[in-house]
Amino acid sequence: MGNIKIFMTQKVKIVNRRLTPESRAGFSLLELLVVVSLIGILATYAVSTYRHYLEKTRFVEVIQAVHNVRLAQSLCLLQQAGTLLRCDSYSELGLSKPSKTTNTHDVSITRISGLITGTGTTAAGSYTYILTPSLDPSKQLSYKISGTCMTGGFCDS
């Protein structure tokens, strides 16, 4: 069985008593559907991952604002011989309260305990970042990190 020219436009081959084109042009509908669905699945994963990293990046602004207050509080505690009650407000630290931004909702200091709490906006995931100061008997200062940012993986302990 040989090649036959039909209408002088396409070469065909006779296989099992059928005329089949020698070269297939294009893709079948099933192949196209599989490729489009795979691209859709990958795009869904990529968008959710991108959103998570974007929130995490925005939350860094909250962490930075809390750390600025922590540095001022550490300096105050050095000057006040480790007396936490003298370093538990913005006026005692010589700072003005950080203003709200697109990523930072609030940074507050709790009276008496000196707890510093930063809260992110919705754009930053609405997580909280909490630093709890503690002084051991030798007046060594340390901070314990906590907050909802721990469960979201946005901050480390």
N, C-alpha and C positions, 0 to 999 in steps of 0.2 A: 504494500500500500504506500503510496507516495503522497507528496504534497500536491494540493489542488488549489488553484487561485479562483476565489469567488469574487466576482465583480471587479477584479483587478485591484482590490484595495487591501485585502488582508490575507496573509497566508494561513491556511488551516491544515491540520493533520487528521487523518482518519485513524481513530483509536477505538477499538471495540465497536465498530460500525457507527461511530458518531463523529461528527465534524467538531474538532476543538481547536481554538486558536493556539498558535505556537507560543505566543507571549501574552501573558495576562496584563492588562493595563488597569491600574487603579486598585482600590481596596474594596473588600466586601463590606456590607453594612454592619455585619457583626464585628469585624475587626475595628471599624471606626467607633462603634459603641463601646468596645472594651477599652480602647485608648482614651476616649473622652471620659469614661467613668474612672479610670485610673488617675487621670489628671485632676478630676474633681476631688477624689479622696486625698490626694497629695496636697491640693490647694487648701482643703479644710484643715488639715493638720498644720500646714505652714501658717495659716492665718491665726489659729489659736496659739501657736508657739510664739509668733510675733507679738501678739497682744500681751502675753505673759511677760516677755522680755521688756516690752515698752513700759508696763506697769512697774516692773522691777527697777528699771532705769529711773523712772519718775520718783520712786520711793527713796532713792539715794538722796534726794534733796531734803527729805524729812530727817533722815539719819544725820546728814550734815548739820542741819539746824539744831538738832539735839546735842550733837557733839560740841558745837560752839558754846552752848549753855553749860555743858559738862566741863569744858576747859575753864570757863569763868568761875564755875563753882569750885573746881579743884584749886584754883589760885586763891579764891576767897578762903577756903579751908586752911590753906597754908598760912595765910595772913592772920586768920582768927584762931590759930592754935587748935584746929580740928573741931571747932564748935559748930555743929551742923545747924543749930538754931539761928546762927548769924549769917547763914548762907542759903536761905530757903525762899528767897523772893528775888524778882528782877531788880528791885531797887537796891537790895543789899549786894547784889552782884555787880551793880553799876551798868546794867544792860537795859535796853528797852525791849519789850516783848516783840518777838519776831512777827511780822505782819503775815497775813494770809497770802498765799500765792496760788497758782493753778495746781500745784502739787502738794503743798503743805497747808493743812486746814488749821492746825493749832499746835503750839509748843507751850506746855504749862509746867509749872513747878508747884509741887504740893508742899504746903506749909508744914513745919515741924519735921517731916520725914525727908524733905529735900528731893523727893522723887521727881524725875524729869520725864514727861510723857509727850511724845510727838505723834500726831495723827495725820495721816495722809488723806487727800481728797479722793473722790471717786476715781479720778484719772490715775491716781497712784495706788489704787486697790483698796482704799479705806482701811488700811492696816494701822496698828498702833506699834510704837517703838518705845519701850520703857527702860529707863536706867535707874536702878535703885542703889544709892550710895550707902556704903557701910564703912565704919571706922572700927578697926580692932583695938584692943587695949593699948597697943603701942602707937595709936593714932595713924596707922597705915590705911590709906584710902583705897577702896576698890569699888567697882560698880558691877552689879548683876544685870544682865540684859534679859528682858522678857517682853511679852506683848504678842499680839496676833501675827506679827510679821514672822515669828518663829515657825508657826504652822504653815504659813504660805511659802516658806523658804526664801523670804526677802531679807532676813538678817541672821547672823550667826550668834551663837552664845559665847 
